[in-house]
Amino acid sequence: MNSKKLEKKEENKKDHQNKYKYKNRYLRALADYQNLLKQTAKEKQEFARYANVNLMIEILPVVNNFKIAIKHIPKDQKDSQWVQGIMHIKNQLLSILSANGIEEIKTVGEKFNPELHEAVENNNDKDVAENKNSYSDEKGIIIKEVIPGYKMNGKVITPAKVIVNL
């Protein structure tokens, strides 16, 4: 009789251990599942942030060409309606880029940063500098922007091509 009680007690102890083991496995599986949900949501959000990056990269040369074209407008035509139309289109494009997290990388007068800029030329000639201020004498300072660079949501998508002072 005593052995039956002992067996029953032993059986209850095993049942309790099994319940604990299964509960522990369940809680771990639940935690893994919740972590998977969080990770998937984060990946979806990241994907959505950069889903349009290829389209934006294709639009950037158009914006750059507008900027170049505007620099070459004769002074006597700056106030004409067609120029105002061109400026409006450029501003619309810049607005679209801004709404998608695109920002232009600062260049002239900034210290060269290989993560943001691509040096296409090193130069010592002070006549090359776009703004001949005191920074044109400093070494490693960008003196001219050849092609603008852009970031999307803080991540470089096209580096700025620049001329750096030696």
C-alpha positions as CSV (number, residue, x, y, z in Angstrom):
1,M,0.0,0.0,0.0
2,N,2.8,2.3,0.9
3,S,4.5,1.6,-2.4
4,K,1.2,2.6,-4.3
5,K,1.3,5.9,-2.5
6,L,4.9,6.3,-3.4
7,E,4.3,5.4,-7.0
8,K,1.3,7.8,-7.2
9,K,3.5,10.6,-5.6
10,E,6.2,9.9,-8.1
11,E,3.7,10.0,-11.0
12,N,2.3,13.3,-9.7
13,K,5.8,14.7,-9.6
14,K,6.5,13.6,-13.2
15,D,3.2,15.1,-14.3
16,H,4.1,18.3,-12.6
17,Q,7.5,18.3,-14.3
18,N,5.9,17.6,-17.6
19,K,3.4,20.4,-17.2
20,Y,6.2,22.8,-16.3
21,K,8.3,21.6,-19.3
22,Y,5.3,22.1,-21.7
23,K,4.4,25.5,-20.2
24,N,8.0,26.6,-20.6
25,R,8.1,25.4,-24.2
26,Y,4.8,27.2,-24.9
27,L,6.1,30.4,-23.4
28,R,9.3,30.3,-25.4
29,A,7.4,29.5,-28.6
30,L,5.1,32.4,-27.9
31,A,8.0,34.8,-27.3
32,D,9.6,33.6,-30.5
33,Y,6.4,34.2,-32.4
34,Q,6.0,37.7,-30.9
35,N,9.6,38.5,-31.9
36,L,9.0,37.2,-35.4
37,L,5.9,39.5,-35.7
38,K,8.0,42.5,-34.5
39,Q,10.8,41.7,-36.9
40,T,8.4,41.2,-39.8
41,A,6.7,44.6,-39.1
42,K,10.1,46.3,-38.9
43,E,11.2,44.7,-42.2
44,K,7.9,45.8,-43.9
45,Q,8.4,49.3,-42.6
46,E,12.0,49.4,-43.9
47,F,10.9,48.0,-47.3
48,A,8.2,50.7,-47.6
49,R,10.7,53.4,-46.7
50,Y,13.0,52.4,-49.6
51,A,10.4,50.9,-52.1
52,N,10.6,53.9,-54.3
53,V,14.4,54.4,-54.3
54,N,14.9,53.2,-57.9
55,L,12.2,55.6,-59.2
56,M,13.7,58.5,-57.2
57,I,17.2,57.7,-58.5
58,E,15.8,57.9,-62.0
59,I,14.1,61.3,-61.3
60,L,17.3,62.9,-59.8
61,P,19.1,63.5,-63.2
62,V,16.0,65.3,-64.4
63,V,16.1,67.6,-61.3
64,N,19.9,68.1,-61.9
65,N,19.2,69.1,-65.5
66,F,16.6,71.6,-64.4
67,K,19.1,73.2,-62.1
68,I,21.7,73.4,-64.9
69,A,19.2,74.8,-67.4
70,I,18.1,77.4,-64.9
71,K,21.7,78.5,-64.4
72,H,21.9,79.2,-68.2
73,I,18.8,81.3,-68.6
74,P,19.7,84.7,-69.9
75,K,19.3,87.5,-67.4
76,D,16.8,89.5,-69.6
77,Q,14.5,86.4,-69.6
78,K,14.5,85.5,-65.9
79,D,11.1,87.2,-65.3
80,S,9.4,85.7,-68.4
81,Q,6.4,83.4,-67.9
82,W,8.1,80.4,-69.5
83,V,11.0,80.7,-67.0
84,Q,8.5,80.9,-64.2
85,G,6.9,77.7,-65.5
86,I,10.2,75.9,-65.6
87,M,10.9,77.1,-62.0
88,H,7.5,75.8,-60.9
89,I,8.1,72.4,-62.4
90,K,11.5,72.2,-60.7
91,N,9.9,73.1,-57.4
92,Q,7.3,70.5,-57.9
93,L,9.9,67.8,-58.5
94,L,11.8,69.0,-55.4
95,S,8.6,68.8,-53.4
96,I,8.0,65.2,-54.5
97,L,11.6,64.3,-53.6
98,S,11.2,65.9,-50.2
99,A,7.9,64.1,-49.5
100,N,9.7,60.8,-50.2
101,G,12.6,61.6,-47.8
102,I,15.1,62.7,-50.4
103,E,17.5,65.5,-49.4
104,E,20.5,67.0,-51.2
105,I,23.9,66.4,-49.7
106,K,25.7,69.7,-48.7
107,T,28.9,70.2,-50.6
108,V,30.6,73.5,-51.2
109,G,32.4,74.7,-48.1
110,E,32.0,71.4,-46.3
111,K,34.8,69.1,-45.3
112,F,35.2,66.2,-47.7
113,N,33.5,63.0,-46.4
114,P,34.1,59.8,-48.4
115,E,30.7,58.5,-47.1
116,L,28.9,61.4,-48.7
117,H,31.1,62.7,-51.4
118,E,33.1,61.3,-54.4
119,A,36.1,63.3,-55.3
120,V,36.4,63.6,-59.1
121,E,39.3,66.0,-58.9
122,N,41.7,67.4,-56.4
123,N,42.6,71.0,-57.1
124,N,44.8,73.7,-55.8
125,D,43.5,76.4,-58.1
126,K,41.6,79.1,-56.1
127,D,39.8,80.2,-59.3
128,V,37.9,76.9,-59.4
129,A,36.2,77.6,-56.1
130,E,32.5,78.5,-56.6
131,N,32.5,80.9,-53.6
132,K,35.9,82.3,-53.0
133,N,35.7,82.6,-49.2
134,S,38.1,81.7,-46.5
135,Y,37.3,78.0,-46.7
136,S,38.9,77.8,-50.2
137,D,42.3,78.0,-48.5
138,E,41.7,75.0,-46.2
139,K,42.8,71.6,-47.2
140,G,40.2,68.9,-47.7
141,I,37.4,71.3,-48.2
142,I,35.0,71.0,-51.1
143,I,35.5,73.9,-53.5
144,K,33.1,72.9,-56.3
145,E,30.1,70.6,-56.8
146,V,30.2,68.8,-60.1
147,I,27.0,66.7,-59.6
148,P,24.8,66.9,-56.6
149,G,24.4,63.9,-54.3
150,Y,21.3,62.8,-52.4
151,K,20.2,60.9,-49.3
152,M,17.0,59.1,-48.8
153,N,15.8,58.9,-45.2
154,G,19.4,59.6,-44.1
155,K,20.9,56.9,-46.3
156,V,23.1,58.0,-49.2
157,I,21.6,56.9,-52.5
158,T,23.9,58.9,-54.8
159,P,27.2,60.4,-53.6
160,A,27.9,64.0,-54.5
161,K,30.7,64.3,-57.1
162,V,33.0,67.2,-56.0
163,I,36.3,68.9,-56.5
164,V,38.4,69.1,-53.3
165,N,41.0,71.6,-52.3
166,L,44.4,70.2,-51.7
